[in-house]
Amino acid sequence: MRNSLTGVIVATLVALLTNHCRAQTAAEEQAFRQAAAIADPSIVRIETVGGLDVVGDLLTGTGPTTGVVVSPDGDVITSSFNFISRPASILVTLADGRRFPAEQIASDRSRMLTLLKIEAAGLVPLEPAAKADFQVGQWAIALGRTYDSPFPGVSVGIVSALDRIYGRAVQTDAKVSPVNYGGPLVDLDGRGIGILVPLSPQGEDETAGVEWYDSGIGFAVPVEDVYRVLERLQTGDDLHPGLVGIAFHDAGVLAGAPVIDRVRPASPADEAGLTVGDLITAIDGTPVERLPALRHLLGPRYAGETVAFTVQRESESLDIPVELVAELLPYAARYLGILPDRPPLDAEPEGIAIRAVLSDSPGADAGLQPGDVIRAIDDGNVRTSAELRDRLSRVTPGATVRLQSSRAGETQTRDIVLTEIPNALPDEVRPVTIPSPPEAGIDEEAPQTGRFTATLPGGDQKFWAYVPESYHSGYAYGLLVWLHPSGDTMEAAMLTAWRQQCDERGIILVAPQAADINGWTAGEAEFVVGVVEHIRESYSIDPARIAVHGFREGGMFAWHLAFKHRDLFRGIVAASAPLRRPPPDNDPDFPQQILTVCPEGDRLLPKVEQSVEILRKQKFPAASLTTPEADADPDLAVDQIAIWLDALDRI
């Protein structure tokens, strides 16, 4: 009897709990539907006609996307991602089915939003939710209007984080796809939490963050912030992120106190009087203790706004107003015109020995000679090539530096006027004599040399490599990363063309292979970087001589890879591969040199030449090599590429 009674009680409790859960689920579903219904009149469907099929490495979509009404008289806000294809025309369909042509008015390039205008009246703007009321864990409903259904598409999640992307967005785990980019993220009252956009802390263009779609990592720009700048967008002027023109020695997420390490010449920081060594202690009165906090405070600010910097300079606290700008003057790499010697890695350098002085350079004009040892610049000692390169990068081109060197035990001092790194290919550069490696002991595991194929630990995607048989771990080798074109790895041709150059000039050649031989995908950038890091862990690599070389489709991927990982790649060789999008700013902390190769008669030659012009305007050192052969093949210019790569560490 007792067991029967217990069973009845358990069954009753289970039934009660089940009914309660069903009731709760039904109530939640009803709340989600009600919130979507409230926001529904403000959600529009956006269609584009014409435009580019491919932007960068991304195949653009052709289906409809979403927008949000923000004024009764026809203002619609949406994601700038929806127009990366540069469409010829735009059509907007309202919730009631009416259809209108739309005009692009302006874009917020900080938050990647675009304002559209349609000739309509009596519309229902989306009501904003107050940012002050946002809470992590609250319900968040992502809405989109992309199909013929009268009701918007719904994806439910929560607000998973606040003030992301340096204070510009909230984060949600609701699944967000390109079909609802530009749509609203709403609360249970149907009020707009934010406008859904692809964003990334590592990228700044319209496609940054797209790779996270439907992953549970989505971002939305607070609707309250959109309304705050709506009048400025209505004037037709784009809004840009505000730039200061300062850099820091440690820029990582764990960076400490924001002590200025570099001030860009002619930047707002320079004109306002910020200097190297200033410790930033507050922004607009808000205390700043670490660099990430500074980025968080400056991230939401626009060009044209004035920010009050409080800095500690020695024992004095200063308040310095800085007016932010949209663009900084391009940085031009400083040029002395020498090739530094490459001492053994276990050597203790006390100066920079010169192995070659390049012709028509400031160093040649000042009388520097091979064998001279540079020991100081402007009364500051320098011991390594990296130190000399860093010191010179802080001097304005055209400025005079006092350089102290020694020759045969005699100290010499010269005043040298620096110039910019020339765009011309370097002269003939003799290979460095690499010492023979010591014989390995019986118990020592020698690194793999010659040509071999491998995979990364735990992976199955292949790469092949060639390491000179005479590899010496005490010498820092150059690294050339080869990205093959669509349909052909060109392994045999590349190995034949580069083997001798690798042996003579101390170069390791590594060639990751695309998962699909027919082409690279943007997501494979991390695989290629993983291969490079694996080689760096296994062999002695000079960080100043790591370059990526691609042919046709591989060259297109090389642009994407190198500009995304500027801290890793110092050189780009693009063969028959023009730029597909504007390059980023030339960065003094991550300087890059570029070489384009293209044969006469190649249909891509005009676009390659145009790319070179764009790069040079941005002050990238961009050499160009036009070969006479009609059939493009990257091994035709191997000698010139090898010289360029061997001189990648020029100063």
C-alpha positions as CSV (number, residue, x, y, z in Angstrom):
1,M,0.0,0.0,0.0
2,R,2.8,2.4,0.9
3,N,4.6,1.8,-2.4
4,S,1.4,2.4,-4.3
5,L,0.8,5.7,-2.4
6,T,4.3,6.8,-3.1
7,G,3.9,6.1,-6.7
8,V,0.7,8.2,-6.9
9,I,2.4,11.1,-5.1
10,V,5.4,11.0,-7.5
11,A,3.2,10.7,-10.6
12,T,1.1,13.7,-9.3
13,L,4.2,15.8,-8.7
14,V,5.6,15.0,-12.2
15,A,2.2,15.9,-13.8
16,L,2.1,19.2,-11.8
17,L,5.7,20.1,-12.8
18,T,5.0,19.1,-16.4
19,N,1.9,21.3,-16.6
20,H,3.8,24.1,-14.9
21,C,6.6,23.9,-17.4
22,R,4.2,23.8,-20.3
23,A,2.3,26.8,-18.9
24,Q,5.6,28.7,-18.4
25,T,6.8,27.8,-21.9
26,A,3.4,28.9,-23.4
27,A,3.6,32.2,-21.5
28,E,7.2,32.8,-22.7
29,E,6.1,32.0,-26.3
30,Q,3.2,34.4,-26.0
31,A,5.5,37.1,-24.6
32,F,7.9,36.7,-27.5
33,R,5.1,36.9,-30.0
34,Q,3.7,40.0,-28.4
35,A,7.1,41.7,-28.4
36,A,7.6,40.9,-32.1
37,A,4.1,42.2,-32.8
38,I,4.8,45.5,-31.1
39,A,8.0,46.0,-33.1
40,D,6.6,44.6,-36.3
41,P,5.3,48.0,-37.9
42,S,8.9,49.4,-37.6
43,I,10.6,46.5,-39.4
44,V,11.2,46.7,-43.1
45,R,12.5,44.5,-45.8
46,I,15.4,45.7,-47.9
47,E,16.3,44.4,-51.4
48,T,19.3,45.4,-53.5
49,V,19.7,45.2,-57.3
50,G,23.0,44.9,-59.1
51,G,26.5,45.4,-57.6
52,L,29.5,43.2,-57.0
53,D,29.3,39.4,-56.7
54,V,32.5,39.2,-54.6
55,V,33.9,41.7,-52.1
56,G,37.4,40.8,-50.8
57,D,37.2,37.1,-50.0
58,L,33.4,37.2,-49.3
59,L,30.7,36.1,-51.8
60,T,28.0,38.7,-51.4
61,G,24.5,37.7,-50.8
62,T,21.6,38.4,-53.2
63,G,18.7,37.8,-50.9
64,P,16.7,40.4,-48.9
65,T,17.8,41.8,-45.6
66,T,16.3,43.9,-42.8
67,G,16.0,47.6,-41.7
68,V,14.3,49.6,-39.0
69,V,12.2,52.7,-39.3
70,V,13.6,55.6,-37.2
71,S,11.4,58.5,-38.2
72,P,7.8,59.0,-39.3
73,D,8.8,60.6,-42.6
74,G,10.8,57.8,-44.1
75,D,14.2,57.4,-42.4
76,V,15.4,53.8,-42.2
77,I,18.5,52.6,-40.4
78,T,20.2,49.3,-41.3
79,S,23.6,47.5,-41.4
80,S,26.2,48.8,-43.8
81,F,27.0,45.1,-44.5
82,N,23.8,45.0,-46.7
83,F,25.5,47.3,-49.2
84,I,29.0,46.0,-49.5
85,S,28.2,44.9,-53.1
86,R,27.7,48.6,-54.0
87,P,24.2,48.0,-55.5
88,A,22.7,50.0,-58.3
89,S,19.4,50.4,-56.5
90,I,17.7,49.7,-53.2
91,L,14.1,48.8,-52.5
92,V,12.3,49.0,-49.1
93,T,9.1,47.1,-48.4
94,L,7.1,48.2,-45.3
95,A,5.3,45.9,-42.9
96,D,2.0,46.8,-44.7
97,G,3.4,45.7,-48.0
98,R,4.0,49.1,-49.6
99,R,7.2,49.2,-51.6
100,F,9.5,52.3,-52.2
101,P,12.9,53.0,-53.8
102,A,15.4,54.1,-51.2
103,E,18.4,56.5,-51.3
104,Q,21.5,56.0,-49.2
105,I,21.9,59.2,-47.1
106,A,24.9,58.6,-44.9
107,S,26.8,55.9,-42.9
108,D,28.1,55.6,-39.4
109,R,31.5,54.0,-40.1
110,S,32.2,53.5,-36.5
111,R,29.2,51.3,-35.8
112,M,28.7,50.1,-39.4
113,L,25.2,51.5,-39.9
114,T,23.7,53.1,-43.0
115,L,20.8,55.6,-43.1
116,L,18.3,55.2,-46.0
117,K,15.5,57.6,-47.0
118,I,12.2,56.6,-48.6
119,E,9.4,59.0,-49.7
120,A,6.8,57.9,-47.2
121,A,4.9,59.4,-44.2
122,G,3.1,58.3,-41.1
123,L,5.6,55.5,-40.4
124,V,6.1,54.0,-36.9
125,P,9.6,54.5,-35.5
126,L,11.0,51.8,-33.2
127,E,10.8,52.8,-29.6
128,P,14.2,52.6,-27.9
129,A,14.9,50.8,-24.7
130,A,17.0,52.8,-22.2
131,K,20.6,51.8,-22.1
132,A,20.7,52.4,-18.4
133,D,18.2,49.5,-18.0
134,F,20.1,46.9,-19.9
135,Q,21.0,43.8,-17.9
136,V,23.1,40.8,-18.7
137,G,20.7,37.8,-18.8
138,Q,17.6,39.7,-19.9
139,W,15.6,38.3,-22.8
140,A,16.6,39.5,-26.2
141,I,14.7,38.8,-29.4
142,A,16.4,39.2,-32.8
143,L,13.9,40.1,-35.6
144,G,14.2,40.1,-39.3
145,R,11.9,40.7,-42.3
146,T,13.3,38.8,-45.3
147,Y,10.5,36.5,-46.5
148,D,7.0,37.0,-47.8
149,S,5.6,36.0,-44.4
150,P,3.5,38.8,-42.8
151,F,5.2,38.2,-39.5
152,P,8.9,38.9,-38.9
153,G,11.4,36.1,-38.3
154,V,12.3,35.5,-34.7
155,S,15.4,34.3,-32.9
156,V,15.4,34.3,-29.1
157,G,18.3,34.6,-26.7
158,I,19.6,36.8,-24.0
159,V,21.8,39.9,-23.6
160,S,25.1,38.1,-22.9
161,A,27.4,41.2,-22.4
162,L,27.3,45.0,-22.3
163,D,29.6,47.6,-23.7
164,R,31.3,45.3,-26.2
165,I,33.5,46.3,-29.2
166,Y,35.1,49.1,-27.1
167,G,31.8,50.4,-25.8
168,R,29.9,50.5,-29.1
169,A,27.6,47.4,-28.8
170,V,25.8,44.9,-26.7
171,Q,26.3,41.2,-27.2
172,T,23.6,38.6,-27.6
173,D,23.5,34.8,-27.9
174,A,20.5,34.9,-30.2
175,K,21.4,33.5,-33.6
176,V,22.1,36.4,-35.9
177,S,22.5,35.9,-39.7
178,P,23.0,38.2,-42.6
179,V,19.3,38.0,-43.3
180,N,18.6,39.9,-40.1
181,Y,21.6,42.3,-40.1
182,G,20.1,45.7,-39.8
183,G,17.1,44.3,-37.9
184,P,16.2,45.1,-34.3
185,L,17.1,43.3,-31.1
186,V,14.1,44.0,-28.9
187,D,13.1,43.4,-25.2
188,L,9.9,41.7,-24.0
189,D,8.1,45.1,-24.3
190,G,9.0,45.3,-28.0
191,R,11.4,48.2,-27.5
192,G,14.6,48.4,-29.4
193,I,17.7,47.2,-27.5
194,G,19.9,47.6,-30.6
195,I,20.4,47.3,-34.3
196,L,22.0,44.0,-35.3
197,V,25.3,44.4,-37.2
198,P,28.4,42.3,-37.8
199,L,31.2,43.7,-35.7
200,S,34.6,42.4,-34.4
201,P,37.2,43.8,-32.0
202,Q,39.9,42.8,-34.5
203,G,38.3,44.4,-37.7
204,E,36.9,47.7,-38.8
205,D,35.3,47.1,-42.2
206,E,31.7,46.2,-43.2
207,T,32.5,42.4,-43.2
208,A,34.3,42.2,-39.9
209,G,32.5,39.7,-37.6
210,V,30.5,38.1,-40.4
211,E,32.2,34.8,-39.8
212,W,30.4,34.6,-36.4
213,Y,26.9,34.5,-37.9
214,D,24.5,32.0,-36.3
215,S,27.3,31.1,-33.7
216,G,25.7,32.6,-30.6
217,I,28.0,35.6,-30.8
218,G,26.0,38.6,-32.2
219,F,26.3,42.3,-31.7
220,A,23.7,45.2,-31.7
221,V,24.3,48.9,-31.6
222,P,22.0,50.4,-28.9
223,V,19.0,52.1,-30.5
224,E,19.4,54.9,-28.1
225,D,22.8,55.7,-29.6
226,V,21.4,55.6,-33.1
227,Y,18.8,58.2,-32.2
228,R,21.5,60.3,-30.6
229,V,23.3,60.8,-33.9
230,L,20.3,60.6,-36.2
231,E,20.3,64.3,-36.9
232,R,24.0,64.3,-37.9
233,L,23.3,61.4,-40.4
234,Q,20.3,63.2,-41.8
235,T,22.6,66.0,-43.0
236,G,24.2,63.5,-45.4
237,D,27.7,63.5,-43.7
238,D,29.2,60.2,-42.8
239,L,30.3,59.7,-39.2
240,H,33.8,58.3,-38.6
241,P,35.6,56.8,-35.6
242,G,37.6,59.5,-33.8
243,L,41.4,59.1,-34.1
244,V,44.0,60.5,-31.8
245,G,47.3,59.5,-33.3
246,I,49.0,57.7,-30.3
247,A,50.3,54.2,-29.8
248,F,51.4,52.1,-26.8
249,H,54.2,49.7,-26.3
250,D,51.9,46.9,-25.1
251,A,48.5,46.9,-26.9
252,G,47.1,43.6,-25.7
253,V,44.0,43.0,-23.7
254,L,46.1,42.6,-20.6
255,A,48.1,45.8,-21.1
256,G,48.8,47.9,-18.1
257,A,49.0,51.6,-17.6
258,P,48.5,53.7,-20.8
259,V,51.9,55.3,-21.2
260,I,52.2,56.9,-24.6
261,D,55.0,55.2,-26.6
262,R,54.5,56.9,-30.0
263,V,52.8,60.1,-31.2
264,R,52.0,60.3,-35.0
265,P,53.4,63.5,-36.6
266,A,50.8,66.1,-37.5
267,S,48.1,64.1,-35.6
268,P,45.6,65.5,-33.2
269,A,47.8,64.3,-30.3
270,D,50.8,65.9,-31.8
271,E,49.1,69.2,-32.4
272,A,47.6,69.2,-28.9
273,G,50.9,68.6,-27.2
274,L,50.7,65.0,-26.0
275,T,54.2,63.5,-25.9
276,V,56.0,60.2,-25.6
277,G,56.1,59.2,-21.9
278,D,52.8,60.9,-20.9
279,L,50.7,58.7,-18.6
280,I,47.0,59.1,-19.4
281,T,45.1,59.1,-16.1
282,A,41.6,60.2,-17.2
283,I,39.3,60.9,-20.2
284,D,36.7,63.6,-19.7
285,G,37.2,63.2,-16.0
286,T,36.7,59.4,-15.9
287,P,39.8,57.8,-14.3
288,V,41.8,55.4,-16.5
289,E,44.1,52.8,-14.9
290,R,44.8,50.4,-17.8
291,L,45.0,50.6,-21.6
292,P,41.8,48.5,-22.2
293,A,39.8,51.1,-20.2
294,L,41.2,53.9,-22.3
295,R,40.1,52.0,-25.5
296,H,36.7,51.5,-24.0
297,L,36.3,55.2,-23.4
298,L,37.6,56.4,-26.8
299,G,35.9,53.6,-28.8
300,P,32.4,55.2,-29.0
301,R,33.7,58.7,-29.9
302,Y,33.4,60.2,-33.3
303,A,35.7,62.4,-35.4
304,G,35.0,66.1,-34.7
305,E,34.4,65.5,-31.0
306,T,36.8,67.0,-28.5
307,V,38.1,64.8,-25.7
308,A,39.7,66.1,-22.5
309,F,42.9,64.1,-21.8
310,T,44.4,64.2,-18.3
311,V,48.0,63.1,-18.3
312,Q,50.8,62.8,-15.8
313,R,54.0,64.2,-17.2
314,E,56.8,63.7,-14.7
315,S,55.5,65.4,-11.5
316,E,52.9,67.5,-13.2
317,S,49.2,66.7,-14.1
318,L,48.0,68.4,-17.3
319,D,44.5,68.7,-18.9
320,I,44.9,68.6,-22.6
321,P,41.9,68.9,-25.0
322,V,42.2,66.9,-28.2
323,E,39.9,67.2,-31.2
324,L,39.5,63.8,-32.9
325,V,39.8,63.3,-36.6
326,A,38.6,60.8,-39.2
327,E,42.0,60.2,-40.9
328,L,45.6,60.5,-39.9
329,L,48.4,61.4,-42.4
330,P,49.8,58.2,-43.8
331,Y,52.9,56.9,-42.0
332,A,56.0,56.7,-44.2
333,A,58.7,54.2,-43.1
334,R,62.0,56.0,-42.4
335,Y,65.0,55.0,-44.5
336,L,68.7,55.0,-43.7
337,G,69.7,52.7,-46.6
338,I,71.7,49.9,-44.9
339,L,71.4,46.2,-44.6
340,P,72.3,45.1,-41.1
341,D,74.5,42.1,-40.5
342,R,72.9,39.0,-39.1
343,P,75.0,37.9,-36.1
344,P,74.6,34.4,-34.6
345,L,71.6,34.2,-32.4
346,D,73.7,33.5,-29.3
347,A,75.8,36.6,-29.8
348,E,75.6,39.6,-27.5
349,P,75.2,42.6,-29.8
350,E,76.7,45.9,-28.8
351,G,75.9,47.7,-32.0
352,I,74.6,47.1,-35.6
353,A,77.2,46.0,-38.0
354,I,76.6,47.1,-41.6
355,R,76.8,44.3,-44.2
356,A,75.8,46.5,-47.1
357,V,75.1,50.1,-47.9
358,L,72.4,50.5,-50.6
359,S,73.0,52.9,-53.4
360,D,71.3,56.3,-53.7
361,S,70.5,56.2,-50.0
362,P,71.1,58.6,-47.0
363,G,73.6,56.2,-45.6
364,A,75.6,56.1,-48.9
365,D,75.5,59.9,-49.2
366,A,76.8,60.2,-45.6
367,G,79.7,57.9,-46.3
368,L,78.7,54.8,-44.4
369,Q,80.5,51.6,-45.4
370,P,80.1,47.9,-45.0
371,G,81.8,46.8,-41.7
372,D,80.9,50.1,-39.9
373,V,79.2,49.5,-36.6
374,I,76.3,51.8,-35.6
375,R,76.4,52.4,-31.8
376,A,74.2,55.4,-31.1
377,I,71.6,57.8,-32.6
378,D,70.9,61.2,-31.3
379,D,72.9,60.5,-28.1
380,G,70.9,57.3,-27.4
381,N,72.7,54.0,-27.6
382,V,71.4,51.2,-29.9
383,R,72.5,47.6,-29.7
384,T,70.3,45.7,-32.1
385,S,68.6,46.2,-35.5
386,A,65.2,46.2,-33.9
387,E,66.3,49.0,-31.6
388,L,67.7,51.1,-34.5
389,R,64.6,50.5,-36.6
390,D,62.3,51.6,-33.8
391,R,64.3,54.7,-33.0
392,L,64.4,55.8,-36.6
393,S,60.6,55.1,-37.0
394,R,60.0,58.0,-34.6
395,V,61.8,60.5,-36.7
396,T,60.0,62.5,-39.3
397,P,61.3,61.9,-42.9
398,G,63.4,64.8,-43.9
399,A,64.6,65.3,-40.4
400,T,68.3,65.1,-39.5
401,V,69.6,62.5,-37.1
402,R,73.1,62.3,-35.5
403,L,74.5,58.9,-36.0
404,Q,77.5,57.6,-34.1
405,S,79.4,54.6,-35.6
406,S,82.8,53.0,-35.4
407,R,85.2,51.9,-38.1
408,A,88.5,50.1,-37.3
409,G,88.3,51.2,-33.7
410,E,87.7,54.8,-34.6
411,T,84.5,56.6,-33.5
412,Q,82.8,58.7,-36.2
413,T,79.8,61.0,-36.0
414,R,77.6,61.9,-39.0
415,D,74.5,64.1,-39.4
416,I,72.2,62.2,-41.8
417,V,68.9,63.4,-43.4
418,L,66.4,60.5,-43.4
419,T,64.1,59.8,-46.4
420,E,61.3,57.4,-47.1
421,I,61.9,53.8,-48.1
422,P,62.1,53.9,-51.9
423,N,59.5,52.0,-54.0
424,A,62.2,50.7,-56.4
425,L,63.4,47.1,-56.1
426,P,66.7,46.9,-54.2
427,D,70.0,46.5,-56.0
428,E,71.7,43.2,-56.2
429,V,72.1,41.9,-52.7
430,R,74.8,39.3,-52.0
431,P,73.7,36.4,-49.9
432,V,74.9,36.2,-46.3
433,T,77.5,33.5,-45.6
434,I,75.7,31.0,-43.3
435,P,78.0,29.0,-41.1
436,S,77.9,25.3,-41.3
437,P,75.8,23.7,-38.6
438,P,77.6,21.8,-35.9
439,E,77.3,18.0,-36.0
440,A,74.4,16.7,-34.0
441,G,75.2,14.6,-31.0
442,I,74.0,11.0,-30.7
443,D,71.1,12.0,-28.4
444,E,70.2,15.2,-30.2
445,E,67.1,15.2,-32.4
446,A,67.9,17.1,-35.6
447,P,65.2,19.2,-37.1
448,Q,63.6,18.0,-40.3
449,T,65.2,19.4,-43.5
450,G,64.7,19.1,-47.2
451,R,61.3,18.8,-48.7
452,F,58.5,17.3,-46.5
453,T,54.8,17.2,-46.1
454,A,53.1,17.5,-42.7
455,T,49.9,18.5,-40.8
456,L,49.5,20.6,-37.7
457,P,49.3,18.6,-34.5
458,G,45.7,17.5,-34.1
459,G,44.7,18.6,-37.6
460,D,44.4,17.0,-41.0
461,Q,44.9,19.9,-43.4
462,K,48.3,19.5,-45.1
463,F,51.2,21.8,-45.8
464,W,54.5,21.1,-47.5
465,A,57.8,22.8,-46.8
466,Y,61.4,23.1,-47.9
467,V,64.2,23.6,-45.3
468,P,67.8,23.9,-46.5
469,E,69.7,20.7,-45.8
470,S,72.4,22.9,-44.3
471,Y,70.0,24.4,-41.8
472,H,71.8,25.9,-38.8
473,S,69.7,26.7,-35.7
474,G,72.1,29.4,-34.7
475,Y,71.1,31.5,-37.7
476,A,67.8,33.3,-38.2
477,Y,66.2,32.3,-41.5
478,G,63.8,34.2,-43.7
479,L,60.3,32.6,-44.2
480,L,58.3,32.7,-47.4
481,V,54.7,31.5,-47.2
482,W,53.4,30.3,-50.6
483,L,49.6,30.4,-51.3
484,H,48.7,28.5,-54.4
485,P,46.2,29.6,-57.0
486,S,42.9,27.9,-57.6
487,G,43.1,24.4,-59.0
488,D,46.9,23.8,-58.7
489,T,49.3,23.7,-55.8
490,M,52.2,24.3,-58.2
491,E,54.4,22.4,-55.7
492,A,56.9,21.0,-58.2
493,A,57.3,24.3,-60.0
494,M,57.8,26.3,-56.8
495,L,60.3,23.7,-55.3
496,T,62.3,23.8,-58.5
497,A,62.3,27.5,-58.7
498,W,63.1,28.3,-55.1
499,R,65.4,25.4,-53.9
500,Q,68.6,27.2,-54.8
501,Q,67.5,30.6,-53.5
502,C,66.5,29.0,-50.2
503,D,69.9,27.3,-49.9
504,E,71.9,30.4,-50.8
505,R,70.0,33.1,-49.0
506,G,68.8,31.2,-45.9
507,I,65.1,31.0,-46.7
508,I,62.6,28.4,-45.5
509,L,59.7,27.9,-47.9
510,V,56.3,26.7,-46.5
511,A,53.2,26.1,-48.5
512,P,49.8,25.5,-46.8
513,Q,47.3,23.8,-48.9
514,A,43.6,24.9,-49.2
515,A,41.1,22.4,-47.9
516,D,39.5,22.7,-51.3
517,I,42.1,22.9,-54.2
518,N,39.6,25.1,-56.1
519,G,40.1,28.1,-53.7
520,W,40.8,29.6,-50.4
521,T,38.2,30.7,-47.9
522,A,38.6,33.6,-45.4
523,G,38.3,31.2,-42.5
524,E,41.5,29.4,-43.6
525,A,43.6,32.4,-42.5
526,E,43.9,30.9,-39.0
527,F,45.1,27.6,-40.5
528,V,47.9,29.5,-42.4
529,V,48.8,31.4,-39.3
530,G,49.0,28.2,-37.4
531,V,51.4,26.7,-39.9
532,V,53.6,29.8,-39.7
533,E,53.7,29.6,-35.9
534,H,54.5,25.9,-36.1
535,I,57.4,26.6,-38.3
536,R,58.6,29.4,-36.0
537,E,58.5,27.1,-33.1
538,S,60.4,24.4,-34.9
539,Y,63.1,26.6,-36.7
540,S,65.0,29.8,-36.1
541,I,63.1,32.5,-38.0
542,D,63.9,36.2,-38.4
543,P,60.6,38.1,-37.5
544,A,61.7,40.9,-39.8
545,R,61.8,38.6,-42.9
546,I,58.5,36.8,-42.9
547,A,56.6,37.3,-46.2
548,V,53.5,35.8,-47.8
549,H,53.5,35.2,-51.6
550,G,50.4,34.3,-53.6
551,F,49.6,33.9,-57.3
552,R,46.2,34.9,-58.7
553,E,43.5,33.6,-56.2
554,G,46.4,32.8,-53.8
555,G,47.5,36.4,-54.1
556,M,44.0,37.7,-53.4
557,F,44.1,35.6,-50.2
558,A,47.6,36.9,-49.4
559,W,46.3,40.5,-49.2
560,H,43.6,39.4,-46.8
561,L,45.9,37.3,-44.7
562,A,48.8,39.8,-44.4
563,F,46.6,42.9,-43.6
564,K,44.7,40.9,-41.0
565,H,47.9,39.6,-39.3
566,R,50.2,42.6,-39.6
567,D,52.0,41.7,-36.5
568,L,53.2,38.5,-38.2
569,F,53.9,39.3,-41.9
570,R,56.4,42.0,-42.9
571,G,56.2,41.5,-46.6
572,I,53.6,40.7,-49.3
573,V,54.3,39.4,-52.8
574,A,51.2,39.5,-54.9
575,A,51.5,37.9,-58.4
576,S,48.7,38.8,-60.9
577,A,46.6,39.7,-57.9
578,P,45.2,43.3,-57.5
579,L,43.7,44.7,-54.4
580,R,40.0,44.0,-53.9
581,R,39.5,46.6,-51.2
582,P,41.4,49.6,-49.9
583,P,44.4,48.7,-47.7
584,P,44.5,49.7,-44.0
585,D,46.6,52.6,-42.8
586,N,50.4,52.0,-42.9
587,D,51.2,51.3,-39.2
588,P,54.6,52.3,-37.8
589,D,54.3,49.5,-35.2
590,F,53.8,46.9,-37.9
591,P,55.6,48.1,-41.0
592,Q,55.0,46.1,-44.2
593,Q,56.7,46.2,-47.6
594,I,55.0,45.1,-50.8
595,L,56.0,43.7,-54.2
596,T,53.6,43.2,-57.0
597,V,54.4,41.0,-60.0
598,C,52.5,40.9,-63.2
599,P,53.4,40.0,-66.9
600,E,52.8,42.3,-69.8
601,G,49.6,41.5,-71.5
602,D,47.9,40.1,-68.4
603,R,44.3,41.4,-68.3
604,L,44.8,42.2,-64.6
605,L,47.9,44.4,-65.2
606,P,45.9,47.7,-65.2
607,K,44.2,46.8,-61.9
608,V,47.6,45.7,-60.4
609,E,49.1,49.1,-61.5
610,Q,46.1,50.9,-59.9
611,S,46.7,48.9,-56.7
612,V,50.3,50.0,-56.6
613,E,49.2,53.7,-56.9
614,I,46.8,53.2,-54.0
615,L,49.4,51.6,-51.8
616,R,52.0,54.3,-52.5
617,K,49.5,57.0,-51.6
618,Q,49.1,55.2,-48.3
619,K,52.9,55.4,-48.0
620,F,53.5,51.7,-48.2
621,P,56.9,50.9,-49.8
622,A,55.4,49.2,-52.9
623,A,57.8,47.9,-55.5
624,S,56.4,46.8,-58.9
625,L,57.8,44.2,-61.3
626,T,56.4,43.8,-64.8
627,T,57.7,40.7,-66.6
628,P,57.7,40.4,-70.4
629,E,56.2,36.9,-70.5
630,A,52.6,36.7,-71.6
631,D,51.8,33.6,-69.5
632,A,52.0,34.5,-65.8
633,D,54.0,32.1,-63.7
634,P,55.4,33.2,-60.3
635,D,58.8,31.5,-60.7
636,L,59.7,33.8,-63.7
637,A,60.7,36.5,-61.2
638,V,62.2,34.4,-58.5
639,D,65.6,36.1,-58.6
640,Q,64.1,39.5,-58.1
641,I,61.7,38.3,-55.4
642,A,64.5,36.6,-53.6
643,I,66.6,39.8,-53.5
644,W,63.6,41.7,-52.3
645,L,63.0,39.2,-49.6
646,D,66.7,39.2,-48.6
647,A,66.5,42.9,-48.2
648,L,63.2,42.9,-46.2
649,D,65.2,43.8,-43.1
650,R,66.7,46.9,-44.6
651,I,66.8,50.0,-42.4
